């Protein structure tokens, strides 16, 4: 589960695993999330977002997976580069035409 680098991947993975493994012991997933977050660690909202992303990635929640998001980013970057190249070729063609 890639992240923004603010928290180590191990911490994110451990927090998500603790929430998912223990949510049945609490009245709601939010209560499980709040029990996992510490005073100096990530906020409950941050952990909630990690849990949502993990649920999407394993297919238990609908949405675009992390792998799909990365693939889309790569394709969008390639698309931008190709458009730039086409603009350069059009300009060169007009100049030499």
SVG drawing of the C-alpha trace seen along z (x, -y; Angstrom):
<svg xmlns="http://www.w3.org/2000/svg" viewBox="-22 -28 33 38">
<polyline fill="none" stroke="black" stroke-width="0.4" points="0.0,0.0 1.9,-3.0 1.5,-6.3 2.8,-9.8 5.8,-8.9 4.7,-10.7 4.3,-7.4 6.3,-4.2 4.6,-1.5 5.0,0.9 3.0,-1.4 0.2,-1.8 0.0,1.9 0.0,2.8 -2.7,0.2 -4.9,1.5 -4.4,5.1 -5.2,4.3 -8.4,2.5 -9.6,5.2 -8.7,8.0 -10.4,6.4 -13.4,4.5 -15.7,7.3 -14.8,6.6 -16.1,3.1 -19.5,1.6 -18.3,0.1 -15.3,-0.1 -14.8,-3.7 -14.5,-2.6 -11.9,0.0 -10.0,-2.7 -10.1,-5.1 -8.7,-2.3 -5.8,-1.7 -4.7,-5.4 -2.4,-6.7 -1.7,-10.1 1.4,-10.7 0.5,-8.6 -1.8,-9.1 -5.2,-10.6 -8.3,-8.3 -9.2,-9.9 -5.8,-9.0 -6.2,-5.4 -9.8,-5.3 -8.5,-6.4 -5.8,-3.6 -8.5,-1.1 -10.7,-2.2 -7.8,-2.0 -6.9,1.5 -10.6,2.6 -10.7,1.4 -7.4,3.0 -8.6,6.5 -11.9,6.1 -14.2,5.9 -15.2,2.3 -15.9,0.9 -13.5,-1.6 -10.3,-2.1 -7.4,0.0 -4.0,-1.4 -2.5,0.5 -5.2,-0.9 -4.6,-4.4 -0.9,-4.1 -1.6,-2.7 -3.9,-5.6 -1.2,-8.1 1.3,-6.4 -1.1,-6.5 -2.0,-10.2 1.7,-11.1 2.3,-9.3 -0.7,-11.0 0.6,-14.4 4.0,-13.6 2.5,-12.4 0.4,-15.5 3.4,-17.7 5.3,-15.7 2.4,-16.1 2.3,-19.9 6.0,-20.1 5.6,-18.0 2.6,-20.2 4.6,-23.4 7.6,-22.0 5.4,-20.8 3.9,-24.2 7.3,-25.9 8.8,-23.6 5.6,-23.3"/>
</svg>
